[in-house]
Amino acid sequence: MKLVLVLMLLAVSMTSKVIAQDAVGFEQIILYPDSDRPLKTSIWYPSQTRFPVERVAENAAFIGTDVVRIGTPMTGNFPLVVISHGYSGNWRNQNWLATKLVQEGYIVAAVDHPGTTTFDRSPQAAAQWWQRPQDISRLLDWLLRSSMWRRDINHHDITAIGHSLGGWTVMLLAGAQFDRSQLKQECLAKPNPRICGLMPELGLDKPQIGEPTGSLKDKRIKRVVSLDLGLARSLSRHSLQTLTTPTLILAAGVDIGDLPQAEESGFLAKYIPKNRRHYIVYPDAAHFSFIQLCKPGAITMIDKENPGDGIVCRDGKGRSRKALHQAMYEDILSFLRQS
């Protein structure tokens, strides 16, 4: 009887390893194409089919990952992760993380936020700051109600992850609330040009038409992960003190200039109750260490085209970006499983 039990446990263990190593399916779709805010959406998922393999999110500067485009989705009960990119970013930035999570048995989805993405810098859309968290809620509506994955998603195990402005976005989804007067006071006391200078562009300096007054919390999201967020001091202290959503705060210890983590991620850690948050600082990571891997020579190539932009491929002195990604991934995965 003991031998049978051992064999059964071994079979389960082997099955889990097979699932974890399965192929990554990938699809893209435009959600709500007839609305005034169509959402370019990317979905990564466990795929039964392994071919044909295609490299996505790669260009002359950045390294992509191998996926099966329009694969055959595996059936099951998979936890869901939704991702919000940073200011002027896009779905490619956390493609590395999405791919790793799918190989662990997650379904992952991301949107390009109109107005603040690489491909759409509309000032009018950018100033509608509340639309960013609502984009994620609209994505969840579609995933859970209409998508082909709706029956295979565990509706009770949903995580939102965001980098930079995306981290600010997921904090709003967790229940933090924007406080304009607090932000103005903070900018008077510490006039940070990188953060405070964005206020007019993001509609944070004065009330906007259509701006909501209440919480943007999405109760379907059970936990959030903030990747070196900005604009933390615009989140009301009271809303952070009363936050109930488990939060993982990951921060870059290397300041790229006017973005000290102690005043951003550290602000979250100071006010969110300790039993509701985990706070990790990577001393050898910079702000853009959370985006995709760079190819050799990328810094020079990017700086030649746009002087100064090569900073997106600079990390701190210590581990490589690949090693940093592995550490970040392990911390994120541990948090997802424990919380």
C-alpha positions in Angstrom: 0.0 0.0 0.0 2.9 2.4 0.9 4.5 1.6 -2.5 1.3 2.5 -4.3 1.0 5.8 -2.4 4.6 6.7 -3.2 4.1 5.9 -6.9 0.9 8.1 -6.9 2.8 11.0 -5.3 5.6 10.6 -7.7 3.2 10.7 -10.6 1.6 13.9 -9.3 5.0 15.5 -8.9 6.0 14.5 -12.4 2.7 15.9 -13.8 3.3 19.2 -12.1 6.7 19.5 -13.6 5.3 18.7 -17.1 2.7 21.4 -16.7 5.3 23.9 -15.4 7.4 23.3 -18.4 4.6 23.4 -21.0 4.6 25.7 -24.0 3.5 29.3 -23.7 0.6 30.2 -25.9 0.3 33.8 -27.0 -2.5 35.9 -28.6 -3.3 39.6 -29.2 -6.6 41.2 -29.6 -8.1 44.7 -29.6 -10.8 44.8 -26.9 -13.7 47.3 -27.2 -12.7 48.4 -30.7 -15.8 50.4 -31.2 -15.4 52.4 -28.0 -13.5 55.6 -27.6 -10.8 53.7 -25.7 -9.9 50.4 -27.5 -7.4 48.3 -25.6 -4.6 46.4 -27.3 -4.5 43.2 -25.3 -1.9 40.5 -25.0 -2.6 37.1 -23.4 -0.1 34.4 -22.4 -1.4 31.0 -21.4 -0.4 27.3 -21.0 -0.7 25.7 -24.4 -1.2 22.1 -25.4 0.4 22.7 -28.8 4.2 23.4 -28.9 4.6 24.4 -32.5 5.2 26.6 -34.4 7.4 28.6 -32.1 7.7 32.3 -32.6 9.9 34.9 -30.9 7.9 37.9 -29.6 8.8 41.2 -28.0 12.2 41.3 -29.6 13.8 44.1 -31.6 17.3 45.4 -32.2 17.7 46.5 -28.6 15.7 44.0 -26.5 15.5 40.2 -26.1 12.1 38.6 -26.5 10.8 35.1 -25.6 9.6 32.1 -27.5 5.9 31.4 -27.6 3.3 29.5 -29.6 1.1 32.1 -31.3 -2.5 31.1 -31.2 -1.8 27.8 -29.5 -4.4 25.4 -28.1 -5.1 26.4 -24.5 -4.8 23.8 -21.8 -7.9 23.2 -19.7 -7.7 23.5 -16.0 -8.2 26.0 -13.1 -5.4 28.5 -13.6 -4.7 31.6 -11.4 -4.7 34.8 -13.4 -2.2 37.7 -13.4 -3.0 41.1 -15.1 -0.1 43.5 -15.8 0.0 47.3 -16.1 3.0 48.8 -17.9 4.8 52.0 -16.9 4.6 55.5 -18.4 5.4 55.4 -22.1 5.8 51.6 -21.8 3.9 48.7 -23.4 3.1 45.0 -23.1 6.7 44.0 -24.1 8.2 45.4 -21.0 7.0 42.6 -18.7 6.8 39.9 -21.4 9.8 38.2 -19.6 7.7 37.9 -16.4 4.5 36.8 -18.2 6.4 34.0 -19.9 7.9 32.7 -16.7 4.5 32.8 -14.9 2.8 30.8 -17.6 5.5 28.2 -17.4 4.5 27.9 -13.7 0.8 27.4 -14.5 -0.6 31.0 -14.7 -2.7 32.8 -17.3 -1.4 36.3 -17.8 -2.9 39.3 -19.7 -1.7 42.9 -20.3 -3.1 46.0 -22.0 -1.5 49.0 -23.6 -3.0 52.0 -21.8 -4.1 54.6 -24.3 -2.4 58.0 -23.8 0.5 56.6 -21.8 1.9 53.8 -24.0 4.8 53.8 -26.4 2.3 53.7 -29.3 -0.2 56.3 -28.1 0.9 59.5 -26.3 -2.4 61.3 -26.7 -2.4 64.2 -24.1 -6.2 64.1 -23.7 -6.2 60.3 -22.9 -3.1 60.6 -20.7 -4.9 63.3 -18.5 -7.7 60.8 -17.7 -5.6 59.2 -15.0 -8.5 57.1 -13.7 -8.8 55.3 -17.0 -5.7 53.3 -16.3 -7.1 51.2 -13.4 -10.4 51.1 -15.3 -8.6 49.6 -18.3 -7.6 46.7 -16.0 -11.1 46.3 -14.7 -12.5 46.2 -18.3 -9.8 43.6 -19.1 -11.0 41.5 -16.2 -14.6 41.9 -17.4 -13.7 40.4 -20.7 -11.4 37.7 -19.4 -13.9 36.4 -16.8 -17.1 36.8 -18.9 -16.4 36.5 -22.6 -13.0 35.2 -23.4 -12.2 31.6 -24.3 -10.3 31.3 -21.0 -13.2 32.2 -18.8 -13.9 28.6 -17.7 -10.2 27.9 -17.0 -9.5 30.9 -14.9 -9.7 30.6 -11.1 -11.9 33.6 -10.4 -10.8 33.6 -6.8 -7.1 33.8 -7.5 -6.4 37.1 -9.4 -3.3 39.2 -9.0 -2.4 42.6 -10.5 1.2 43.6 -11.2 2.4 47.0 -12.3 5.7 48.7 -13.1 6.4 52.4 -12.4 3.1 54.2 -13.3 1.7 50.7 -13.6 2.6 50.2 -9.9 0.6 53.3 -9.1 -2.2 51.9 -11.2 -2.5 48.6 -9.4 -2.3 50.4 -6.0 -5.5 52.2 -7.0 -7.0 48.8 -7.9 -6.0 47.6 -4.4 -8.0 50.4 -2.8 -5.5 53.2 -2.4 -7.0 56.6 -3.4 -5.6 59.6 -5.3 -5.3 62.7 -3.1 -4.5 65.8 -5.2 -4.1 68.2 -2.3 -1.6 65.8 -0.6 0.4 65.5 -3.8 0.6 69.3 -4.1 1.8 69.6 -0.6 4.4 67.0 -1.2 5.6 68.7 -4.3 5.9 72.0 -2.5 8.0 70.3 0.3 10.0 68.2 -2.2 9.7 69.5 -5.7 10.8 66.4 -7.5 10.9 67.3 -11.3 10.5 63.7 -12.5 7.3 63.1 -10.4 5.8 66.6 -9.9 6.6 67.6 -13.5 4.2 64.9 -14.8 1.2 66.4 -12.9 -0.2 68.5 -15.8 0.3 65.7 -18.4 -1.4 63.1 -16.3 -4.3 65.4 -15.2 -3.2 65.4 -11.6 -2.7 69.1 -11.2 -6.4 70.0 -11.3 -9.8 68.2 -11.5 -10.6 66.7 -14.9 -13.9 66.3 -16.7 -15.3 62.9 -15.8 -12.9 62.4 -12.9 -14.4 59.9 -10.3 -14.5 60.9 -6.6 -14.7 57.5 -5.0 -12.5 54.4 -4.8 -11.4 52.6 -8.0 -10.8 49.3 -6.0 -11.6 46.1 -7.9 -12.6 43.5 -5.4 -11.9 40.7 -7.8 -8.1 41.4 -7.4 -6.9 39.5 -4.4 -3.3 40.8 -4.3 -1.1 43.3 -6.0 2.6 43.6 -6.8 4.2 47.1 -7.2 7.5 47.2 -9.3 9.4 50.3 -8.3 6.3 52.6 -8.6 6.2 56.3 -9.0 3.7 58.9 -7.7 3.3 57.0 -4.4 3.0 60.3 -2.5 -0.2 61.1 -4.4 -1.9 58.1 -2.6 -3.7 59.3 0.5 -2.0 58.2 3.7 -5.4 57.2 5.2 -6.2 54.9 2.2 -2.9 53.2 2.6 -3.2 52.8 6.3 -6.6 51.1 5.8 -5.6 49.0 2.8 -6.6 45.3 3.2 -5.3 43.9 -0.1 -2.0 42.0 0.3 0.7 44.0 -1.4 4.3 43.1 -2.5 6.5 46.2 -2.9 9.6 45.6 -4.9 12.0 48.6 -5.3 15.2 49.5 -7.1 18.0 50.6 -4.8 19.8 52.6 -7.5 18.3 56.0 -8.1 18.3 56.9 -11.8 17.8 60.6 -10.8 14.9 62.2 -8.9 13.2 58.8 -8.3 14.5 57.7 -4.9 12.8 54.5 -3.9 12.6 55.6 -0.2 10.2 58.4 -1.2 8.2 56.1 -3.6 8.1 52.4 -2.7 9.2 53.4 0.8 6.2 55.7 1.2 3.9 52.7 0.6 5.8 50.5 3.0 5.6 53.3 5.7 1.8 53.5 5.6 0.5 50.1 4.6 0.1 47.9 7.7 3.1 45.5 8.0 0.8 42.5 8.1 -0.6 43.5 4.7 2.7 44.1 2.8 6.1 42.7 2.0 8.8 45.2 1.1 12.0 44.2 -0.8 14.7 46.5 -2.1 17.2 45.3 -4.6 20.3 47.4 -4.0 21.9 46.6 -7.4 18.7 47.2 -9.5 17.7 50.4 -11.2 14.2 51.5 -12.2 14.4 49.8 -15.7 15.8 46.6 -14.3 12.2 45.4 -14.2 11.7 45.5 -18.0 13.0 43.1 -20.6 16.6 42.1 -21.2 18.8 44.2 -23.4 21.1 43.0 -26.1 24.8 43.8 -26.2 25.4 47.3 -27.5 21.9 48.4 -26.9 22.8 51.4 -24.7 25.0 52.8 -27.4 22.5 52.2 -30.1 19.6 53.7 -28.2 21.6 56.8 -27.1 22.6 57.4 -30.7 19.0 57.5 -31.7 17.7 59.3 -28.6 20.4 60.7 -26.4 19.9 59.7 -22.8 17.4 57.0 -23.4 20.0 54.3 -23.1 19.3 54.5 -19.4 16.6 51.9 -19.9 19.3 49.3 -20.3 21.4 50.4 -17.3 21.4 48.5 -14.1 23.4 48.9 -10.9 26.8 47.5 -10.2 26.4 43.9 -9.2 24.1 41.3 -10.7 23.2 41.2 -14.4 19.7 42.0 -15.4 19.1 38.3 -16.0 20.1 37.5 -12.5 18.0 40.3 -11.1 15.0 39.0 -13.1 15.4 35.6 -11.5 15.5 37.1 -8.0 12.5 39.2 -8.7 10.6 36.3 -10.2 11.3 34.1 -7.2 10.1 36.8 -4.8 7.0 37.4 -6.8 6.2 33.7 -7.1 6.7 33.2 -3.4 4.3 36.0 -2.7 1.6 34.7 -5.1 1.7 31.3 -3.5 1.8 32.5 0.1 -0.8 35.1 0.0 
